[in-house]
Amino acid sequence: MSDTQSSHKPSKEQRQVLAPLALAQFICSFAGSNMNVMINDISEDLDTTVQGVQNAITIFLLVMAALMIPGGKLTDRYGRKRCLLAGLVIYGIGALLSAAAPGLGVLILGNSILEGIGTALLIPPVYILTTLIFKDLTSRARAFGVIMALGGIGAAAGPLIGGLITSGLSWRAAFVFQALVIVVIVVLSRRIEDPLPADPTRPFDTVGAVLSAVGLVLVVMGILAADNNVWLMIALLVLGALVLLWFFRSIRAKERAGQEPLLSTRLFHNRTSNLGLVTQNVQWLLLMGTSFTVAAYLQVVRGYDAIQTGVIFTAATLGLLVSSLAAERLAKRRPQRTLITAGFCVTIAGIAVLVALAGGSPNPWALAPGLLLIGLGLGVMLTPSVNVVQSSFPEEEQGEISGLSRSVSNLGSSLGTAVAGTILVSGLTSSAYAAAMITLAVIGLAGLTAATLLPKPT
């Protein structure tokens, strides 16, 4: 593509393709956060506890993370559009099952399992298709900006939209809303054409898929067990680490034998991509950890209902919307390393503001400045982090790196809810809220460190 062409705005065909891809990211991010404002409603209706709802949210995010790498690999074998549509159908069935759930078990089956599997199938094609269709850095940054904007808005506006639906109708209607959006995406996806042909002969590493999924599940379940049984937590964490070690040893063995593993170790030979993956993980950990912690604190400790909690989150939504939609202009003016670093600084400052308010009993709107800063910071860095990783690899490796990238991001989401949620649920007090937010800030510093280590532009 020439420089002249690359400076043009997306064609009509590209915009038609971008719409369903961005909506797909929106609804999956929405699903990860909208339940945060339904904690009281769901626990009362299904006769369960706050911890039960937290587990359902975490399992959904964990299933996504555990299956995202296999999902990305399957796109090479069956085609990106086919995997996208299959994921949408499974997700829609899960949403309808959740809407009719008579108890927590069925809710976990529909929301946590089926929606999680559907998301793992449909999200890798979103990023692969975007990378393949938008060839140059500027147009790709613009496309990823739109996708990440809707993804960030879905996560940040999930509490508001979920709160409005829950208060106006019921929490079950929020899942019907998800199913309706899925129908719209399926209709819009008819215009998508897969740039690369499927390869049915491509091998699939089933053993690797099982080992990676089991290892990740054990690690996160270990974190969830922290407030109930320390020895169980240690056992699960150690077992999870051993299974993941087994997974990587199996990868190396297959590579030495000339076979194709689930995940190639050469993906980790790129220092820039490795640092970008760290920043992605921490970004989504901060977003989902903050969302769950603040939402649970407002509802359980301060007694706000779903709509009141959702309205307070409009500050974060506004920040994400403004900074994400400015991604294209920012990408032209500032290096990606600068944007990611600045994003972490602003986000950590926002968390510090929220922590400072934990000691007293402030008006709930006093949380707005901190949430606004968090939204602005995350919106600035979500797109460049994705671009850093995806642009580090050629077309033939987009399936693998997209699956790895999304798995790392969704693992961050599940860890954010698990770590911050476990600290908060253990006490459900202002002190526990402050401890959870301080923990998130410390983790944010690790992300900031990774951002500063990204190569400077030449």
C-alpha positions in Angstrom: 0.0 0.0 0.0 1.4 3.4 -0.9 1.8 6.3 1.5 -1.0 8.1 -0.3 -3.3 5.3 0.1 -2.4 4.7 3.7 -3.3 8.3 4.5 -6.8 7.9 3.2 -9.7 7.1 5.5 -11.0 3.5 5.6 -13.0 2.5 2.6 -16.7 1.7 2.9 -15.8 -2.0 2.8 -13.3 -1.6 5.6 -15.8 0.3 7.7 -18.4 -2.4 7.1 -16.0 -5.1 8.3 -14.9 -3.0 11.3 -18.4 -2.5 12.7 -19.1 -6.2 13.6 -15.5 -6.7 14.8 -15.7 -3.7 17.2 -19.2 -4.7 18.4 -17.9 -8.2 19.1 -15.1 -6.8 21.3 -17.7 -4.5 23.0 -20.1 -7.2 24.0 -17.4 -9.5 25.3 -15.9 -6.7 27.5 -19.4 -5.7 28.6 -20.0 -9.3 29.7 -16.9 -9.2 31.9 -18.0 -6.1 33.9 -21.8 -5.7 33.7 -22.4 -8.3 36.4 -20.4 -6.2 38.9 -23.5 -4.0 39.5 -25.8 -7.0 39.8 -24.0 -8.5 42.8 -26.8 -7.9 45.3 -29.6 -8.6 42.9 -28.2 -11.9 41.6 -27.1 -13.1 45.1 -30.6 -12.4 46.5 -32.5 -13.9 43.5 -30.4 -17.1 43.2 -29.9 -17.4 47.0 -26.1 -17.2 46.8 -23.4 -15.0 48.2 -21.2 -12.1 47.0 -18.3 -14.6 46.7 -20.5 -16.9 44.6 -21.1 -14.1 42.1 -17.4 -13.1 42.2 -16.6 -16.7 41.3 -19.0 -16.7 38.4 -17.4 -13.5 37.0 -13.8 -14.8 37.6 -14.6 -18.2 36.0 -16.0 -16.4 32.9 -12.8 -14.4 32.5 -10.7 -17.5 33.3 -12.3 -19.7 30.7 -11.6 -16.9 28.1 -8.0 -16.8 29.1 -7.5 -20.5 29.2 -9.0 -21.2 25.8 -7.9 -18.1 23.9 -4.6 -19.7 22.7 -6.4 -22.8 21.4 -9.1 -20.5 19.9 -6.5 -18.5 18.0 -4.9 -21.7 16.7 -8.2 -23.1 15.5 -8.6 -20.0 13.2 -5.8 -21.3 11.0 -7.4 -24.7 10.6 -11.1 -23.7 10.2 -10.9 -20.1 9.0 -11.3 -16.9 10.9 -14.8 -16.1 9.8 -16.1 -19.6 10.6 -14.6 -19.4 14.1 -16.0 -15.9 14.6 -19.6 -17.1 13.7 -19.3 -20.3 15.8 -18.1 -18.3 18.8 -21.0 -15.9 18.4 -23.6 -18.7 18.3 -22.2 -20.4 21.4 -22.0 -17.0 23.2 -25.7 -16.3 22.3 -26.8 -19.6 23.6 -24.9 -19.0 26.9 -26.5 -15.6 27.3 -30.0 -17.0 26.9 -29.3 -19.8 29.3 -28.0 -17.3 31.9 -31.2 -15.2 31.5 -33.3 -18.2 32.5 -30.9 -19.5 35.2 -32.8 -20.9 38.2 -29.6 -21.1 40.3 -25.9 -20.2 40.5 -24.9 -23.5 38.8 -26.9 -22.8 35.7 -25.7 -19.2 35.6 -22.1 -20.4 35.7 -22.8 -22.9 32.9 -24.4 -20.3 30.7 -22.3 -17.2 31.6 -19.0 -18.5 32.8 -18.6 -21.6 30.6 -20.6 -21.1 27.3 -20.1 -17.4 27.0 -16.4 -17.9 28.0 -16.0 -20.6 25.3 -17.8 -18.4 22.7 -15.6 -15.4 23.5 -12.4 -17.5 23.2 -13.5 -18.6 19.7 -14.6 -15.2 18.4 -12.1 -12.8 19.8 -8.9 -14.1 18.1 -10.5 -13.6 14.7 -11.3 -10.0 15.5 -7.7 -9.2 16.0 -6.4 -11.4 13.2 -8.8 -10.0 10.6 -8.1 -6.4 11.7 -4.3 -7.0 11.3 -4.8 -8.6 7.9 -7.3 -6.2 6.4 -5.7 -3.0 7.7 -2.2 -3.2 6.3 -0.3 -0.1 7.3 0.5 1.1 10.8 -1.7 4.2 10.7 -4.9 2.6 9.4 -4.3 -0.4 11.7 -3.9 2.0 14.7 -7.2 3.7 13.7 -9.0 0.3 13.4 -7.6 -1.0 16.7 -8.5 2.4 18.2 -12.1 1.8 17.4 -12.1 -1.8 18.5 -10.3 -1.0 21.8 -12.5 2.0 22.3 -15.6 -0.1 22.2 -13.9 -2.8 24.2 -12.9 -0.3 26.9 -16.3 1.3 26.8 -18.0 -2.1 27.1 -15.9 -2.8 30.2 -16.3 0.6 31.7 -19.9 1.2 30.7 -20.9 -2.4 31.6 -21.8 -1.3 35.1 -23.9 1.7 33.8 -25.8 -0.3 31.1 -26.2 -3.3 33.4 -27.4 -1.0 36.2 -30.0 0.7 34.0 -31.3 -2.7 32.7 -31.3 -4.3 36.1 -33.1 -1.4 37.8 -35.5 -0.9 34.9 -36.3 -4.6 34.2 -34.2 -7.2 35.9 -30.6 -8.6 35.9 -31.9 -11.4 33.6 -32.8 -8.8 30.9 -29.1 -7.8 30.7 -28.3 -11.3 29.3 -31.2 -11.0 26.8 -29.6 -7.7 25.8 -26.3 -9.5 25.1 -28.1 -12.1 23.0 -29.8 -9.4 20.9 -26.4 -7.7 20.3 -25.0 -11.1 19.2 -27.8 -11.4 16.6 -26.9 -7.9 15.2 -23.2 -8.9 15.0 -24.0 -12.2 13.1 -26.0 -10.2 10.6 -23.3 -7.6 10.1 -20.6 -10.3 9.8 -22.0 -11.6 6.5 -20.0 -8.8 4.8 -16.7 -10.2 6.2 -14.4 -12.0 3.8 -11.5 -14.1 5.2 -8.2 -12.7 3.6 -6.5 -16.1 4.1 -7.9 -19.5 3.2 -8.4 -22.1 5.9 -6.0 -25.0 6.1 -7.9 -28.1 7.3 -4.7 -30.1 7.3 -3.1 -27.8 9.9 -2.4 -30.0 13.0 -3.9 -29.1 16.4 -2.0 -29.7 19.7 -4.8 -31.2 21.9 -2.5 -32.2 24.7 -1.0 -28.7 24.8 -4.5 -27.1 24.8 -5.6 -29.2 27.8 -2.3 -28.6 29.7 -2.4 -24.8 29.2 -6.1 -24.6 30.2 -5.7 -26.8 33.3 -2.6 -24.9 34.4 -4.2 -21.5 34.2 -7.4 -22.7 35.9 -5.5 -24.1 38.8 -3.4 -20.9 39.3 -6.5 -18.6 39.4 -8.5 -21.0 41.5 -5.6 -21.0 43.9 -5.9 -17.2 44.2 -9.6 -17.5 44.8 -9.0 -19.9 47.6 -6.8 -17.5 49.5 -9.4 -16.2 51.9 -10.8 -19.6 52.8 -7.8 -22.0 53.0 -4.2 -21.0 52.8 -2.9 -24.6 52.4 -5.4 -25.2 49.5 -4.3 -22.0 47.9 -0.6 -23.1 48.1 -1.4 -26.6 46.8 -3.4 -25.2 43.8 -0.7 -22.6 42.9 2.1 -25.2 43.1 0.0 -27.7 41.1 -0.9 -25.1 38.5 2.8 -24.1 38.1 3.8 -27.7 37.6 1.1 -28.2 35.0 2.3 -25.1 33.1 5.9 -26.3 33.3 4.7 -29.6 31.9 3.0 -27.6 29.1 6.1 -25.7 28.1 8.2 -28.9 28.3 5.7 -30.6 25.9 6.0 -27.6 23.5 9.8 -27.8 23.5 9.6 -31.6 22.9 7.2 -31.2 19.9 9.4 -28.5 18.4 12.5 -30.7 18.7 10.6 -33.5 17.0 9.6 -31.2 14.1 6.0 -31.1 15.1 3.7 -28.0 15.4 2.9 -27.2 19.1 0.0 -25.2 20.4 2.3 -22.3 21.0 5.6 -21.7 19.4 8.4 -20.7 21.8 9.7 -18.4 19.1 6.9 -16.0 19.9 8.8 -15.3 23.1 12.0 -14.4 21.4 10.8 -10.9 20.5 11.6 -8.6 23.4 9.3 -5.8 22.3 6.4 -8.2 22.0 7.1 -9.7 25.4 7.1 -6.3 27.1 3.9 -5.4 25.2 2.2 -8.6 26.5 3.1 -7.6 30.0 1.6 -4.2 29.6 -1.6 -5.7 28.1 -2.0 -8.1 31.0 -1.6 -5.4 33.6 -3.9 -3.0 31.8 -6.8 -5.4 31.8 -6.0 -6.5 35.4 -6.3 -2.8 36.5 -9.5 -2.3 34.5 -11.4 -5.3 35.7 -9.9 -5.3 39.2 -10.9 -1.7 39.7 -14.3 -2.3 38.2 -15.1 -5.2 40.5 -13.6 -3.6 43.7 -15.3 -0.2 43.4 -18.7 -1.8 42.3 -18.7 -4.3 45.2 -17.6 -1.6 47.7 -20.4 0.8 46.6 -23.1 -1.9 46.7 -22.1 -4.1 49.7 -20.4 -1.6 52.0 -22.2 1.6 51.1 -25.6 0.1 50.1 -26.0 1.7 46.6 -28.3 -0.1 44.1 -27.3 -1.2 40.6 -28.2 2.0 38.8 -26.5 4.3 41.3 -23.4 2.3 41.0 -23.5 2.2 37.3 -24.0 6.0 37.0 -20.9 6.6 39.1 -18.9 4.6 36.6 -19.8 7.0 33.8 -16.6 8.9 34.7 -14.4 6.0 33.8 -16.5 5.4 30.6 -16.1 9.0 29.6 -12.4 8.9 30.1 -12.0 5.7 28.1 -14.2 7.0 25.3 -12.3 10.3 24.9 -8.8 8.8 25.0 -9.6 5.7 22.9 -11.2 7.7 20.1 -8.1 9.9 20.1 -5.9 6.9 19.4 -5.3 7.7 15.8 -4.2 11.3 16.4 -2.1 10.3 19.3 -0.4 7.5 17.3 0.6 10.1 14.7 2.1 12.5 17.2 3.7 10.3 19.9 5.6 7.0 19.9 3.7 4.0 21.2 6.2 3.6 24.1 5.4 7.2 25.2 1.6 6.6 25.1 1.8 3.4 27.1 4.1 4.9 29.7 1.9 8.0 30.0 -1.2 5.8 30.3 0.2 3.9 33.2 1.2 7.1 35.0 -2.3 8.5 34.7 -4.0 5.3 35.7 -1.9 4.8 38.8 -2.6 8.4 39.7 -6.4 7.7 39.4 -6.0 4.6 41.7 -4.1 6.8 44.2 -7.0 9.2 44.3 -9.5 6.4 44.9 -7.2 5.0 47.7 -7.1 8.5 49.3 -10.8 8.5 49.6 -11.0 5.1 51.3 -10.5 6.3 54.8 -13.5 8.6 55.1 -17.1 8.5 54.0 -17.1 10.7 50.9 -20.0 11.5 48.7 -20.0 8.8 46.0 -19.4 11.4 43.3 -16.0 12.1 45.0 -14.9 8.8 43.3 -15.5 10.4 39.9 -12.1 12.1 39.5 -10.2 8.9 40.2 -12.4 6.9 37.9 -12.0 9.5 35.2 -8.2 9.4 35.4 -8.3 5.6 35.3 -10.5 5.7 32.2 -8.2 8.3 30.5 -5.1 6.4 31.3 -6.3 3.0 30.1 -7.8 4.5 26.9 -4.5 6.0 26.0 -2.5 2.8 26.2 -4.9 0.0 25.3 -4.5 0.5 21.5 -0.7 1.0 21.3 -0.1 -2.1 23.5 -2.1 -4.2 21.0 -0.4 -2.6 18.1 3.1 -3.2 19.5 2.4 -6.9 19.9 0.4 -7.6 16.7 2.8 -5.6 14.5 5.8 -7.5 15.8 5.0 -10.6 13.7 4.3 -11.5 10.1 0.9 -12.5 8.6 1.5 -16.3 8.9 2.0 -16.0 12.7 -1.0 -13.7 13.4 -3.2 -16.7 14.5 -0.7 -17.7 17.2 0.2 -14.2 18.4 -3.5 -13.1 18.4 -4.5 -16.0 20.6 -1.5 -15.5 22.9 -2.2 -11.7 23.1 -5.9 -12.2 23.9 -5.1 -15.0 26.4 -2.6 -12.8 28.2 -5.1 -9.9 28.3 -8.0 -12.0 29.6 -5.8 -13.7 32.1 -5.1 -10.2 33.4 -8.9 -9.6 33.6 -9.4 -12.8 35.6 -6.5 -12.1 37.8 -7.7 -8.6 38.5 -11.1 -9.8 39.6 -9.6 -12.7 41.6 -6.8 -10.8 43.3 -8.7 -7.6 44.1 -12.0 -9.4 44.7 -10.5 -11.9 47.1 -8.9 -9.1 49.2 -12.2 -7.2 49.2 -14.5 -10.1 49.8 -12.4 -11.3 52.8 -13.4 -8.2 54.7 -16.0 -6.1 52.8 -14.9 -3.0 54.7 -13.3 0.3 53.8 -10.0 -1.1 54.9 -10.3 -4.1 52.6 -11.3 -1.7 49.8 -8.1 0.3 50.4 -6.0 -2.8 50.5 -7.4 -4.0 47.2 -6.8 -0.7 45.5 -3.2 -0.4 46.9 -2.5 -3.9 45.6 -3.7 -2.8 42.1 -1.5 0.3 42.2 1.5 -1.8 43.0 0.8 -4.1 40.1 0.3 -1.0 38.0 3.9 0.0 38.8 5.1 -3.3 37.4 3.2 -2.5 34.1 4.8 1.0 34.1 8.3 -0.6 34.5 7.6 -2.8 31.5 6.5 0.2 29.4 9.6 2.1 30.2 11.7 -0.9 29.0 10.0 -0.9 25.5 12.6 0.1 22.8 12.8 3.8 22.1 11.7 4.8 18.5 14.7 5.1 16.1 
